[in-house]
């Protein structure tokens, strides 16, 4: 997503910050941040969240403008998107208002492992499988979550997920903190 890389650079310059200052705030290396800004490296959602926090903007600032003056989000207003280097499709389902603490999304996982390896970050994650099946590994233990099943865990535990099927898996995901 070249647009994301361009927006990161624009916001950094607008806020008169150097790559070194962003590196110090995020814990990400200057060389990695430079590659991200040039769109020569993909970025995990957790790293993008760190950059958003360092720039003091919501993570949605990096994507197509999405604002909802109402609490309702109609189907035609839902805009699916992918993060660079990821095959997972995200669709934000929540409204835009100050003080939001959860991020509800429809997430579509294509067959196979997700490109991002293992995650660990502040917050909580909840997934409800609408179609298909996902295999979660949480804190070293494997969970097979099938259609109608759910899983809820602290995001601080090491976790990863993959779709073992030959078809897409769709889940309702609710995570904290707000990431988009």
N, C-alpha and C positions, 0 to 999 in steps of 0.2 A: 504494500500500500504506500505508494510514493507520496500520496496526499498526507499521510500520517507523518512521514519523515519531514516533509516540507513544513507542516504545521508546528512540529517540535522546534525546528530551527527558527521559524518566524517568532514563536512565543519567547524563545530564549533570547533572541536579539531584542525583541520588544521590551523585555524585562531587564535588558542590559546585563545579562549574565554570561559568563564564559563557560566553556565546556568543563573546565577544571572546577568551577563553582558548582555546577550541576553534578559532577562526579562526586564531590565531597558530600553533597546533600543526599545522593541516592546510593552511594556505595558501588556504583557502576564505573567501569574504567573510562578514561577519556577517549581511548582508542575505540572502544565499543560504541560510546555515544556519538563519536564522529562518524563511524560506519552507519549507525542508525540514521543520522541526519542526511547522509548521502544515499540512503536507501540501498546500501550494499550489504546490510545485515538485517535479518529478521529480528523481531522483538517479541518476547513473551509478554503476556498480559500483565504479569506481576512486575516486570521491569517498566512497562508503560505506565502502570499505576505509580511507581516510584518517581518517574519523570513528571507525571502530572502533579503529584504532591510537591515536588521540588519547585515547579513552576507556579504553584498555588492556583491551579485550574482544575476543573472536573475533567475526568478522563474523556468525557464526551467531546471536549474541545478539539480532539484530534480526528473526529469523524464528521461525516456530513451533519449539518445542523439538524438537531432534533430537539424540539421543544414542545411541550404540551402544556398549554395554559390551563387545561382541565385535568381532573384526576383520571378521567376515562381515556384509554388509548384504543382507538378503533383499529380494526384489522388493517385498513388501508393506510394507516399512519405508521404501522410497524415496518421498519426497514431492516432486513437482514444484512449482516456484514460479516466479513472475515478479517482476522488479523494477519498481517504479513507473515508468511511462512507457516501458516496453520490451515488445515483443511476443515476445521470445525466452523460451523455457521452459527452466529449468535443473533437473536432477535430480542431487543429490549421490549419488555412488556409493561414496565412501570412508568408512571407519570413523572413529570419534572416539577419538583417543589423543594423549597428550602428545608433542610433537616432530614432528608430521606436517610434511612439507615439500612434498608435492604435493597437488593438488586434482583428483581424477578426477570427471568429470561426463558425463552424457548431456545434450546441448544440442540443442534443436529450434529451428530457424530457420524462421519462416514466410516465404512469398514476399516479395521486396522487400528494400530496404536496412534495416539495423538503425537505430533512432532515434539511437543513440549514433554520433557521427561517427568521428573517428580517435582511436586510443588510443596511448599510450606510457607505460610504467611498468616498474618493475624486474621481473625474472623471465624465465621461458620459457613458451612455449605450444606445445602439440602438439594437432593435430586429425586424426582419422581419420574419413572420411566413410562412414557405415553405409548411409545412404539419401540419394539426391539429389545435390546439387552446391552448392558454395560458391565464390564469387570472393573471394579475399583480395587486398588491396593491402598489400604489406609494403615499406616504405622506397621507395615510389614505383614498385614493380614489381608487375604483376598476375599472379596465379596462379589457374588454374582447377583446382579440386580436386573430382574426381568420385568416385562410389561406388568404394570400395576404395583410393583415393589418400589420402595424408597430407601434412601440412605441419608443420614444426617450426622455430621461429624465436625469437630473443631478443625479449622484450616491450619492450625499450628502443627498438626500431625502431618508427617510426610505422606503425600498421596499422589496417585496417578490413576488414569482411567483409560480403557480402550474398548472398542466395539469389536467383539469376536465374530459378528455375523457378516454375511455377504451383502447386507442391505443397511441403509441408514438407520440409526437409532435416534429417536427424538425424546428429549426429556424436558420437564419443567424444572428449572434450576432457580433456587433462591439463595443468594449469597450475601454475606456481610464482610467487610464494609462495602459501601457502594463503590463500584469500580468503573462504571460508564457514565 
